[in-house]
Amino acid sequence: MTSASHPSEYNKKRQLSSAIAVFFAVSAGIISSQALADNGLPSQVKKSKSVSSVPEQEAKSAPREVSAESADKSTLVKNKTAVPEKQPENDNSVFELGEMVVTAAPTGALQSRDILSSVDIMNADKIENQNVQTSFDLLHRMPGVQITQFNQGTTTGKFSFRGFNGEGNINGVKLLIDGIPSNTNDGNMPFIDALFPLDIESIEVVRGTNDPRYGLHAIAGNANMFTQQGGNYVKGRVSYGSFDTHDIQTGAGYETGGFSQNYTVSYRATNGYRDHASSEKNAFSGKWFYTPESEKFKVGLIARWSEADAKESGYLTLAQAKADPTQSMPHNATDGGNRDVGQISGHLDVNLTNDLFWSTKSYANYFDDKRWVTYSVGERQQERLANEVQYGGITSLTYRPKISWLDDFSVETGFDIQEQDNKSNRYRTLARARTSKIRDQEYNFYVYGGYLQAMIKPFKWLKLTPGFRADQVGGDFVNQLTNKAANAFDYGTIWQPKFGAVITPIEGYSLYGNWGRTFQVAVGAGTYNTTAIRNANAEPSINEGWEVGVKVAPVDWAEGRVAYWNQTATNESSRVLNDPTNSSVQIGATDRQGVDVQLKIRPIEAVSVWTTYSLQEAIVTTPQSKNPALVGTQIFNTPNYLFSGGIDYQITPKIKSSLWTTGQGDYYTDEANKKGKFGEYALLNLDLGYQLTKQVDLQFQVKNLTDTYWEYVWYNTTVNQTMHSPGDGRAFYGAVNVKFDI
């Protein structure tokens, strides 16, 4: 323990990170200047969708209607055309929902499709017409994804997968928005608030431990949300529905002379299903990109901002929830909060040669949250303030040479860095009036890492993806209440080897497997050596996972995937959610395993059927407390199964329908598995659409068609009882969508 100052060792590392950040800026300036001057860049490099700030979004699939010659030249298909679902490439492990988009062949940075793990992609036609409170709700349709819905004001919920729950104790998913890291320090995902469905082009989820591109928070995998960029259009959506829910989303794009600009302005408000649950949210985004006449590079800026304000209905006891799920108790009368989030990022992508592609991004994220919350009648209200400023950079260099004795080959190296300045304050309050201060913390956190990934295809039927990643973390912490400071634990260099392979012995049948390591470090004050008795050289929790699966597409109207996976952790860390010290505890060694089954068929042109089912188990194998009673217990709030599925039917050329379901099994709410199981549900939803004119369509939706009771439940150790937050009952929504091409 030291006095409240910045340790000299940390200052040296901070100087190093600053120097690296300067390197990003200088390198970007040099490369862009050279490109602008048309020096040293081959004239035959044509405009390519790979030269983009969002290569994942814009290189989704090999072209269906583009000649091999034009694909080799990386020509851009300017007018992207939605086409019916077709059989994707056979030598990957991707499962896709929604219509594909015709694009040029990928020539830039490695894509999620190159990661031989369980990769799932949901496209815009499954996204843009959905009526959701927050965009994480869109992932209800995604395979193997658990949605945890708190339904508490601005604290709406989050998604998770691979046996990690969404409680906030352990956040195991790396979130990116347009390729920009978008988790807060504790791994939560409030930056999703800035996205409305009308602007989302696609959502990509990579489950597993073998993606080397990302380090911090990518314990179980990553999810990337891509927004629309480019085009000439004006579009909008106006909706109204149950609980006085009204929603206005607008967007516009204009592209000329190599310069593109896209804007969105959106607003949503609702009174909520429960009492004292009204909320409103607005969001703005702008994207500006420039590609010169030479079409050799692309440079741009993305900015977005969102503000939200909401009341909180609070948690109920089991008896209260069963008696009247819509009620809010008197002790929650002044609960609520407001939240501001913002992101700004610069993007530069350059085709250095026909075979060499460089991509770099720099960004800043802003998060400011104020919340008043009372968890039960026996507890005092708290005012919780959180403020985070993040800034960082990401760069990668991709080499795709033609090697005569290989069917295909590429190698990519990358580096990324992030630094955070965080503040966390808490007060005890009475009807929002402060009575005492219980937390006043300021902490700086940084992480930097690099990776190397190869894609080797010695034969048409075999693809290999060896790789590795290494990360380092650090920072300093000050407790303003005690005027004490501490360094981050010395976790050392965290090495994470990776490997994947896919064998395609017969066209339409692929066997894939992968193995890899990811890491977890404590979050909040738990990252720092705040007590003298703790080990100053703590070790990270190493997650080691593997997966084997088979993907089959025997005919062009049917596709399926089955995978078995396993993931272990050496010493899992869990954030103590209601602790004034903002600390973490070690759970111990854990073991997760599961089976994922996915199927998609289109027996006739007008009908598409899809279904996904995941069995999963998450247990403690060696508890840190050495308590034998905890050996083999299930990790709380982790259901044993998840499912989703639906039937899409084009009734007439102008009328379409979708009947779909989503649900999960029940889960234990306490560490010892003694307080019962809750949380099981199955919801049925109906979507109807009518194409009134080429520019206008009408939408009608019924959410929770059968009016099923469902809830989120957690165990409150302070008052020793379960706390319940009922989900929405049956709800109806109508919408008008307009889009004009200009």
C-alpha positions in Angstrom: 0.0 0.0 0.0 1.3 3.4 -0.9 0.1 7.0 -0.5 -2.2 8.5 -3.1 0.2 9.1 -6.0 1.0 7.7 -9.4 3.7 5.0 -9.0 6.8 5.6 -11.0 6.7 2.1 -12.6 3.2 2.8 -13.9 4.3 6.2 -15.2 6.9 4.4 -17.4 4.3 2.1 -18.8 2.0 5.0 -19.4 4.7 6.8 -21.3 5.2 3.7 -23.4 1.5 3.5 -24.2 1.5 7.2 -25.1 4.5 6.6 -27.4 2.6 3.8 -29.1 -0.4 6.0 -29.5 1.8 8.7 -31.2 3.1 5.9 -33.5 -0.4 5.2 -34.6 -1.1 8.8 -35.4 2.2 9.4 -37.2 2.0 6.2 -39.2 -1.6 7.0 -40.3 -0.4 10.4 -41.4 2.6 9.1 -43.4 0.6 6.4 -45.1 -2.4 8.6 -46.0 0.0 11.3 -47.2 1.7 8.9 -49.5 -1.6 7.6 -50.8 -2.9 11.1 -51.4 0.3 11.8 -53.4 -0.2 8.6 -55.4 3.3 7.5 -54.5 4.4 3.9 -54.2 0.9 2.4 -54.7 0.2 0.2 -57.7 -2.3 1.7 -60.1 -4.0 -1.6 -60.7 -5.4 -1.7 -57.1 -9.1 -1.1 -57.7 -11.7 0.2 -55.3 -12.6 -2.6 -53.0 -15.0 -3.2 -50.2 -12.1 -4.5 -48.2 -10.8 -0.9 -48.1 -13.4 -0.1 -45.4 -13.7 0.9 -41.8 -15.9 -2.1 -41.4 -14.4 -5.0 -43.3 -16.4 -7.6 -41.5 -19.6 -6.1 -42.7 -18.6 -5.4 -46.2 -16.8 -8.7 -47.0 -19.5 -11.0 -45.8 -19.3 -13.5 -48.6 -17.7 -14.4 -51.9 -19.6 -12.9 -54.9 -22.5 -14.8 -56.3 -22.8 -12.8 -59.5 -19.3 -11.3 -60.0 -16.9 -12.9 -62.4 -13.7 -14.4 -61.2 -11.7 -11.9 -63.2 -13.4 -8.9 -61.5 -13.1 -10.6 -58.1 -9.4 -11.0 -58.5 -9.1 -7.3 -59.3 -11.0 -6.5 -56.1 -13.6 -4.5 -58.0 -16.4 -3.0 -55.9 -19.9 -4.1 -56.6 -21.3 -0.6 -56.0 -25.0 -1.6 -55.8 -25.2 -4.3 -53.1 -28.1 -6.5 -53.9 -30.0 -8.6 -51.4 -30.5 -12.2 -52.7 -32.2 -15.2 -51.3 -30.2 -17.3 -48.9 -27.8 -19.6 -50.7 -25.3 -22.1 -49.7 -22.3 -20.3 -48.3 -18.6 -21.2 -48.6 -18.1 -24.9 -47.6 -14.7 -24.5 -45.9 -15.9 -22.5 -42.9 -18.1 -22.9 -39.8 -20.5 -20.0 -40.4 -24.2 -20.2 -39.7 -26.1 -17.3 -41.2 -29.7 -15.9 -40.6 -31.3 -13.5 -43.1 -30.6 -12.6 -46.7 -27.0 -12.4 -48.0 -25.6 -9.4 -49.7 -23.7 -9.6 -53.0 -20.2 -8.1 -52.4 -16.7 -8.4 -53.8 -14.4 -11.2 -52.7 -12.6 -10.4 -49.4 -9.1 -9.1 -50.0 -8.4 -7.0 -46.8 -8.1 -7.9 -43.2 -9.0 -11.4 -42.0 -12.7 -11.9 -41.3 -14.8 -13.6 -38.8 -15.4 -16.2 -41.5 -11.7 -17.1 -41.3 -12.0 -18.0 -37.6 -12.7 -21.7 -37.6 -15.1 -21.6 -34.6 -18.8 -21.3 -34.3 -19.5 -18.1 -36.2 -23.1 -16.8 -36.5 -24.2 -13.8 -38.6 -27.6 -12.1 -38.6 -28.3 -9.8 -41.5 -30.3 -6.6 -41.7 -33.6 -8.1 -42.9 -33.8 -9.9 -39.5 -32.9 -6.7 -37.6 -34.2 -3.5 -39.0 -38.0 -4.1 -38.4 -37.8 -5.4 -34.9 -39.4 -3.5 -32.0 -36.9 -3.7 -29.1 -36.2 -1.7 -26.0 -32.4 -2.0 -26.5 -30.5 -3.4 -29.4 -29.1 -6.3 -27.4 -32.7 -7.8 -27.5 -32.0 -8.5 -31.2 -29.8 -11.3 -30.2 -32.8 -13.4 -29.0 -32.7 -15.0 -32.5 -28.9 -15.8 -32.4 -27.9 -19.4 -31.7 -26.6 -20.2 -28.2 -27.0 -16.7 -26.8 -28.4 -16.1 -23.4 -30.3 -12.8 -22.9 -30.4 -11.5 -19.3 -33.1 -8.8 -18.9 -33.0 -6.8 -15.7 -35.7 -4.5 -16.9 -34.5 -1.8 -14.5 -34.5 1.7 -16.1 -31.3 2.3 -18.0 -29.9 -1.0 -16.6 -31.9 -3.1 -19.1 -29.6 -6.2 -19.5 -27.0 -7.8 -21.6 -26.2 -10.9 -23.6 -23.7 -13.8 -23.0 -22.9 -17.3 -24.2 -20.9 -20.4 -23.7 -22.1 -20.9 -20.1 -21.2 -17.4 -18.9 -24.2 -15.6 -17.5 -25.2 -12.0 -17.9 -25.3 -11.1 -14.2 -22.3 -8.7 -14.4 -20.2 -10.8 -12.0 -18.3 -12.3 -15.0 -18.7 -10.7 -18.4 -17.2 -13.1 -20.9 -18.0 -11.4 -24.3 -16.0 -8.8 -26.1 -18.4 -6.3 -27.8 -17.4 -4.2 -30.8 -19.4 -1.6 -32.7 -18.1 -1.0 -36.2 -14.9 -2.7 -35.1 -14.4 -0.5 -32.1 -14.1 -2.0 -28.5 -17.3 -1.2 -26.7 -17.2 -2.7 -23.2 -16.9 -0.7 -20.0 -14.2 -1.6 -17.5 -16.3 -4.2 -15.9 -17.2 -5.8 -19.2 -20.8 -4.5 -19.4 -22.2 -3.2 -22.7 -24.0 0.2 -22.3 -22.6 1.5 -25.6 -25.3 -0.6 -27.3 -27.7 2.2 -26.2 -26.4 4.3 -29.1 -27.7 1.8 -31.7 -31.2 1.6 -33.1 -32.2 -1.4 -35.3 -32.7 0.7 -38.5 -29.0 1.5 -38.6 -27.6 -2.0 -38.0 -26.4 -3.8 -41.1 -25.4 -7.1 -39.4 -24.4 -8.7 -36.1 -21.6 -11.2 -36.0 -21.0 -13.5 -33.1 -17.8 -15.6 -32.7 -18.1 -18.2 -29.9 -15.0 -19.9 -28.6 -11.4 -19.3 -27.5 -9.5 -19.4 -30.8 -10.0 -15.9 -32.2 -6.7 -14.1 -31.7 -7.9 -10.6 -32.8 -9.2 -9.6 -29.4 -7.9 -10.0 -25.8 -9.6 -8.2 -22.9 -13.1 -9.4 -22.2 -13.0 -12.0 -25.0 -13.1 -14.9 -22.5 -15.9 -16.8 -24.4 -15.7 -15.0 -27.7 -16.8 -11.7 -29.3 -19.7 -10.0 -30.9 -19.4 -7.2 -33.6 -22.3 -5.0 -34.6 -21.9 -3.2 -37.9 -23.9 -0.2 -39.0 -24.8 1.0 -42.5 -22.2 2.9 -44.4 -22.4 4.5 -47.9 -25.3 4.6 -50.3 -27.8 7.2 -51.4 -31.1 7.0 -49.6 -33.5 8.5 -47.1 -35.3 6.2 -44.7 -37.4 6.2 -41.6 -39.5 4.2 -39.3 -42.4 5.3 -37.0 -44.0 2.8 -34.6 -46.5 2.8 -31.8 -47.6 0.0 -29.5 -48.5 -1.3 -26.1 -47.5 0.6 -22.9 -47.6 3.8 -24.9 -44.4 2.8 -26.7 -43.5 5.2 -29.5 -40.4 5.0 -31.7 -39.0 7.2 -34.4 -35.9 6.2 -36.4 -34.5 8.1 -39.3 -31.5 7.7 -41.5 -29.9 9.3 -44.6 -27.0 8.5 -46.8 -25.4 10.5 -49.6 -22.4 9.4 -51.7 -20.7 11.4 -54.5 -17.2 12.1 -55.8 -15.6 9.6 -53.4 -17.1 11.2 -50.3 -19.9 9.4 -48.4 -21.9 10.6 -45.4 -24.5 8.8 -43.3 -26.7 10.2 -40.5 -29.2 8.7 -38.1 -31.4 10.4 -35.6 -33.7 8.2 -33.4 -36.0 8.5 -30.4 -37.8 6.0 -28.3 -40.1 6.4 -25.3 -42.4 4.0 -23.3 -44.4 3.9 -20.1 -43.3 0.3 -19.6 -45.1 -2.9 -18.8 -44.7 -2.3 -15.0 -45.6 0.7 -12.9 -42.9 3.3 -12.5 -41.1 2.0 -15.6 -41.3 4.9 -18.1 -38.1 5.7 -20.1 -37.0 7.7 -23.1 -33.8 7.5 -25.2 -32.4 9.4 -28.1 -29.4 8.7 -30.3 -27.5 10.4 -33.1 -24.7 9.2 -35.4 -22.7 10.5 -38.3 -20.3 8.7 -40.6 -18.0 10.5 -43.1 -15.7 8.6 -45.4 -13.5 9.6 -48.4 -12.0 7.5 -51.1 -10.0 9.4 -53.7 -10.3 9.0 -57.5 -7.3 6.6 -57.4 -9.4 4.4 -55.1 -6.3 3.2 -53.2 -7.3 4.0 -49.7 -10.3 4.9 -47.5 -10.2 7.3 -44.6 -13.1 8.3 -42.4 -14.7 9.3 -39.1 -17.6 7.8 -37.1 -19.3 9.6 -34.2 -22.3 8.6 -32.2 -24.0 9.9 -29.0 -27.0 8.7 -26.9 -28.8 10.0 -23.9 -31.3 8.0 -21.8 -33.5 8.7 -18.8 -35.6 6.2 -17.0 -37.5 5.3 -13.9 -36.9 1.9 -12.2 -39.8 -0.3 -11.1 -37.5 -2.3 -8.8 -37.4 -5.9 -7.8 -40.3 -7.9 -6.2 -40.4 -10.8 -3.8 -41.7 -14.1 -5.2 -45.1 -13.5 -3.6 -45.4 -10.0 -4.9 -44.4 -11.0 -8.4 -47.0 -13.8 -8.5 -49.7 -11.5 -7.0 -49.2 -8.6 -9.5 -46.2 -8.7 -11.8 -46.9 -5.1 -13.0 -46.6 -3.5 -9.6 -43.8 -1.3 -8.2 -43.3 -1.1 -4.5 -43.3 2.2 -2.5 -39.6 1.9 -1.6 -38.8 2.2 -5.4 -40.7 5.4 -5.8 -37.6 7.6 -6.5 -35.5 4.9 -8.2 -34.3 5.7 -11.7 -31.4 7.2 -13.5 -29.9 8.7 -16.6 -27.0 7.7 -18.9 -24.9 9.3 -21.6 -22.7 7.4 -24.0 -20.6 8.6 -26.9 -18.0 7.2 -29.3 -15.8 8.8 -31.9 -13.4 6.8 -34.1 -11.0 7.5 -37.0 -10.5 4.8 -39.7 -7.8 4.4 -42.3 -7.6 1.4 -44.7 -5.0 1.1 -47.4 -4.2 -1.4 -50.1 -0.4 -1.0 -50.0 0.0 -3.5 -52.8 -2.1 -6.2 -54.5 -1.1 -8.5 -51.7 -0.6 -6.2 -48.7 -3.4 -4.5 -46.8 -3.1 -2.2 -43.8 -5.9 -1.1 -41.5 -5.8 1.2 -38.5 -8.4 2.7 -36.2 -8.2 5.1 -33.3 -11.0 5.9 -30.9 -12.4 7.5 -27.8 -15.4 6.2 -25.8 -17.3 8.1 -23.1 -19.6 6.7 -20.5 -21.4 8.6 -17.8 -24.1 6.9 -15.7 -26.1 8.1 -12.7 -28.5 5.6 -11.0 -30.6 5.6 -7.8 -31.5 2.1 -6.8 -33.2 0.3 -3.8 -32.9 -3.4 -4.0 -35.4 -4.3 -1.3 -37.5 -2.8 1.5 -34.9 -3.7 4.0 -32.1 -1.8 2.3 -31.2 1.9 1.9 -31.4 3.6 -1.5 -28.0 4.2 -3.2 -26.9 6.8 -5.7 -24.4 5.2 -8.0 -22.1 7.3 -10.3 -19.9 5.9 -12.9 -17.7 7.8 -15.4 -15.3 6.3 -17.9 -13.2 7.7 -20.6 -11.5 5.2 -22.9 -9.1 5.9 -25.7 -7.0 3.5 -27.9 -5.9 2.3 -31.2 -6.0 -0.9 -33.3 -3.8 -1.7 -36.3 -3.3 -4.8 -38.5 -1.3 -5.7 -41.5 -2.6 -8.5 -43.8 -0.5 -10.3 -46.4 -2.2 -12.4 -49.1 0.5 -13.7 -51.5 -0.2 -16.2 -54.3 1.9 -19.3 -53.6 1.9 -21.8 -56.3 2.1 -24.9 -54.1 -0.7 -23.7 -51.8 -4.4 -23.4 -52.7 -4.7 -20.3 -50.5 -2.6 -18.5 -47.9 -2.7 -15.3 -45.8 -1.1 -14.1 -42.7 -2.0 -11.2 -40.4 -0.4 -9.4 -37.6 -2.0 -6.8 -35.4 -1.6 -4.7 -32.3 -4.1 -2.8 -30.1 -4.0 -0.7 -27.0 -6.6 0.8 -24.7 -6.3 3.2 -21.8 -9.1 4.0 -19.3 -9.7 6.8 -16.8 -12.5 5.6 -14.5 -14.4 7.1 -11.6 -16.8 5.3 -9.3 -18.7 7.0 -6.5 -21.6 5.8 -4.4 -23.8 7.5 -1.7 -26.4 6.3 0.6 -29.5 8.4 -0.1 -33.0 9.0 1.1 -35.4 9.9 -1.7 -32.3 10.9 -3.8 -31.0 13.2 -1.0 -27.4 12.2 0.0 -26.8 11.1 3.5 -23.3 9.5 3.4 -20.6 8.6 1.0 -19.7 5.0 0.7 -17.4 4.9 -2.3 -15.0 7.4 -4.0 -12.6 5.7 -6.3 -10.4 6.8 -9.3 -8.5 4.3 -11.2 -6.6 4.1 -14.4 -6.4 0.9 -16.4 -4.5 0.0 -19.6 -4.2 -3.1 -21.7 -2.1 -3.7 -24.9 -1.5 -6.7 -26.9 -0.6 -8.2 -30.3 -1.4 -11.2 -32.4 -0.3 -13.3 -35.3 -2.8 -15.3 -37.4 -2.2 -17.4 -40.5 -4.7 -19.0 -42.8 -3.0 -21.9 -44.6 -4.9 -23.9 -47.3 -2.5 -26.6 -48.6 -5.3 -28.4 -50.4 -8.8 -27.4 -51.5 -10.2 -29.7 -48.8 -8.0 -28.6 -45.9 -7.7 -25.2 -44.1 -5.5 -24.5 -41.1 -5.4 -21.4 -38.9 -2.5 -21.4 -36.4 -2.1 -18.2 -34.3 -1.2 -16.7 -31.0 -1.9 -13.6 -28.9 -0.1 -11.9 -26.0 -1.4 -9.2 -23.7 -0.3 -7.1 -20.8 -2.4 -5.0 -18.3 -1.6 -2.4 -15.7 -2.7 0.8 -14.1 -3.1 2.5 -10.7 -5.9 3.0 -8.2 -6.7 5.7 -5.6 -9.3 5.3 -2.8 -10.2 8.9 -2.1 -12.1 8.0 1.1 -8.9 6.6 2.7 -6.3 8.6 0.6 -4.6 5.3 -0.3 -3.3 4.2 -3.7 -2.2 0.9 -5.2 -0.7 -0.5 -8.4 -2.4 -3.1 -10.5 -1.3 -6.7 -9.9 1.6 -7.8 -12.0 0.0 -10.3 -14.3 3.0 -10.5 -16.5 2.7 -11.3 -20.2 -0.4 -13.4 -20.9 0.3 -15.8 -23.7 -2.6 -17.3 -25.7 -1.9 -19.8 -28.4 -4.6 -20.7 -30.9 -5.3 -23.3 -33.6 -8.1 -24.2 -35.9 -8.7 -26.6 -38.8 -11.5 -27.5 -41.2 -11.6 -30.6 -43.5 -14.0 -30.7 -46.4 -13.7 -34.2 -47.9 -16.9 -33.9 -49.8 -18.5 -30.8 -51.2 -21.1 -29.6 -48.7 -19.7 -31.5 -45.7 -17.1 -30.0 -43.4 -15.6 -31.2 -40.1 -14.0 -28.4 -38.1 -12.2 -28.2 -34.8 -10.3 -25.6 -32.8 -8.4 -25.0 -29.6 -7.2 -21.9 -27.8 -6.7 -19.9 -24.7 -8.1 -16.7 -23.5 -7.7 -14.8 -20.2 -9.6 -13.0 -17.4 -8.3 -10.5 -15.0 -10.3 -8.9 -12.1 -12.2 -5.7 -12.8 -12.9 -2.5 -10.8 -10.8 -2.3 -7.6 -10.1 -6.0 -7.9 -7.5 -5.4 -10.5 -5.3 -3.6 -7.9 -3.2 -4.8 -5.0 -5.2 -2.8 -2.4 -4.2 -4.9 0.7 -0.7 -5.8 1.8 -1.7 -9.4 2.5 -2.6 -10.1 -1.1 -0.1 -11.5 -3.6 1.4 -8.6 -5.6 2.2 -11.0 -8.5 -1.3 -12.5 -9.0 -1.9 -14.7 -12.0 -4.7 -14.2 -14.5 -7.4 -16.9 -14.9 -6.5 -18.8 -18.1 -9.5 -20.2 -20.0 -8.6 -23.1 -22.3 -11.2 -24.2 -24.7 -11.7 -26.6 -27.6 -14.5 -27.4 -30.0 -15.3 -30.0 -32.6 -18.1 -29.7 -35.1 -19.6 -30.7 -38.4 -21.3 -28.4 -40.8 -23.4 -29.9 -43.6 -25.1 -28.3 -46.7 -26.0 -31.4 -48.8 -28.4 -29.3 -50.9 -28.8 -25.7 -51.6 -32.0 -25.5 -49.6 -30.7 -27.1 -46.3 -27.9 -26.4 -44.0 -27.0 -27.6 -40.5 -24.3 -27.4 -37.9 -23.6 -29.5 -34.7 -20.7 -28.7 -32.3 -19.5 -30.0 -29.0 -17.3 -27.6 -26.9 -15.5 -27.5 -23.6 -13.9 -24.6 -21.7 -12.1 -24.6 -18.4 -10.8 -21.7 -16.2 -7.9 -21.9 -13.8 -9.1 -19.4 -11.2 -12.2 -17.5 -12.2 -12.7 -14.1 -10.8 -16.2 -12.8 -9.9 -17.1 -9.1 -9.3 -19.0 -8.5 -6.0 -21.9 -6.5 -7.3 -23.3 -4.8 -4.2 -19.9 -4.3 -2.4 -19.0 -0.6 -1.6 -15.3 -1.5 -2.1 -15.9 -2.5 -5.7 -13.9 -5.7 -5.3 -13.8 -9.2 -6.8 -13.5 -12.6 -5.4 -12.0 -15.8 -6.8 -14.5 -18.6 -7.5 -11.8 -21.2 -8.2 -11.4 -23.5 -11.1 -14.5 -24.0 -13.4 -15.5 -26.2 -16.2 -18.1 -25.4 -18.9 -19.2 -27.7 -21.7 -22.1 -27.9 -24.2 -23.6 -29.0 -27.5 -25.0 -26.6 -30.1 -27.4 -27.8 -32.8 -28.5 -25.5 -35.6 -30.6 -26.2 -38.7 -31.9 -24.0 -41.6 -34.1 -25.3 -44.4 -36.0 -23.7 -47.3 -38.1 -26.5 -48.7 -39.9 -24.1 -51.1 -39.1 -20.6 -52.2 -41.8 -19.0 -50.0 -40.9 -20.9 -46.8 -37.8 -20.8 -44.6 -37.5 -22.7 -41.3 -34.7 -22.3 -38.8 -34.0 -23.7 -35.4 -31.2 -23.6 -32.8 -30.8 -25.5 -29.6 -27.9 -25.4 -27.1 -27.3 -27.6 -24.1 -24.8 -26.2 -21.6 -23.3 -26.8 -18.2 -21.1 -24.6 -16.0 -19.8 -26.0 -12.8 -17.2 -25.2 -10.1 -14.5 -27.9 -10.0 -12.1 -26.6 -7.4 -13.7 -23.8 -5.2 -11.2 -21.2 -4.0 -12.7 -21.6 -0.5 -11.8 -25.3 -0.5 -15.4 -25.9 0.6 -16.1 -29.5 -0.5 -19.8 -28.7 -0.6 -19.3 -26.4 -3.5 -17.5 -29.0 -5.7 -19.6 -29.7 -8.7 -22.2 -27.0 -8.0 -23.6 -25.1 -11.0 -22.6 -21.5 -11.6 -25.6 -19.4 -10.6 -27.9 -17.9 -13.2 -26.7 -20.2 -16.0 -29.6 -22.1 -17.6 -28.9 -25.6 -18.9 -30.5 -25.0 -22.3 -31.2 -22.2 -24.7 -33.3 -22.3 -27.9 -34.7 -20.2 -30.7 -36.5 -21.0 -34.0 -39.0 -19.8 -36.4 -41.0 -20.2 -39.7 -40.8 -17.4 -42.2 -43.5 -17.5 -44.9 -43.9 -15.2 -47.9 -47.7 -15.4 -48.2 -47.9 -13.3 -51.3 -45.4 -11.1 -53.1 -46.5 -8.3 -50.9 -47.3 -10.1 -47.6 -44.7 -11.8 -45.4 -44.9 -13.4 -42.0 -42.6 -14.8 -39.3 -43.7 -16.9 -36.3 -40.7 -17.4 -34.1 -39.9 -18.5 -30.5 -37.1 -18.1 -28.0 -36.5 -19.4 -24.5 -34.2 -21.0 -22.0 -34.2 -23.4 -19.1 -34.2 -22.6 -15.4 -31.1 -21.9 -13.2 -29.9 -21.8 -9.6 -29.7 -18.3 -8.1 -27.2 -19.0 -5.3 -23.6 -20.3 -5.1 -24.5 -23.4 -3.1 -27.5 -24.3 -5.3 -29.8 -24.4 -2.3 -32.4 -21.6 -3.0 -34.3 -23.2 -5.8 -34.3 -22.8 -9.6 -36.1 -20.0 -11.6 -36.0 -18.3 -15.0 -37.4 -20.9 -17.4 -39.5 -19.5 -20.2 -40.6 -20.0 -23.8 -41.9 -16.9 -25.7 -43.8 -16.9 -29.0 -43.7 -13.9 -31.3 -45.5 -13.0 -34.6 -44.3 -10.6 -37.3 -46.4 -9.5 -40.2 -45.4 -7.2 -43.1 -47.2 -5.7 -46.0 -45.4 -4.0 -48.9 -47.7 -1.1 -49.6 -45.6 0.5 -52.3 -42.0 0.1 -53.4 -41.0 2.8 -50.9 -43.5 2.1 -48.1 -44.2 -1.0 -46.0 -46.3 -1.7 -43.0 -45.4 -3.9 -40.0 -47.4 -5.5 -37.3 -45.9 -7.4 -34.4 -47.1 -9.3 -31.4 -44.5 -10.0 -28.7 -45.2 -12.8 -26.2 -48.2 -13.9 -28.2 -49.4 -16.4 -25.5 -49.0 -13.9 -22.6 -46.5 -16.2 -20.9 -45.2 -15.2 -17.4 -41.4 -14.9 -17.5 -38.9 -13.2 -15.2 -35.3 -12.5 -14.3 -34.4 -13.7 -10.8 -31.3 -13.2 -8.6 -30.5 -14.0 -5.0 -30.0 -11.1 -2.6 -27.6 -12.2 0.1 -28.2 -9.0 2.1 -31.8 -9.9 2.8 -31.5 -13.7 2.1 -34.3 -14.0 -0.5 -34.8 -14.1 -4.2 -35.6 -10.9 -6.1 -37.8 -11.0 -9.2 -38.2 -8.7 -12.2 -41.1 -9.8 -14.4 -40.8 -9.5 -18.2 -43.3 -7.9 -20.5 -46.7 -9.5 -21.0 -48.4 -9.7 -24.4 -47.7 -6.6 -26.5 -48.8 -5.3 -29.9 -46.8 -2.9 -32.1 -47.5 -1.3 -35.5 -45.0 0.5 -37.7 -44.6 2.3 -41.0 -41.3 2.0 -42.8 -40.3 4.3 -45.7 -37.2 4.3 -47.8 -36.4 6.4 -50.9 -33.3 5.9 -53.0 -31.8 9.1 -54.2 
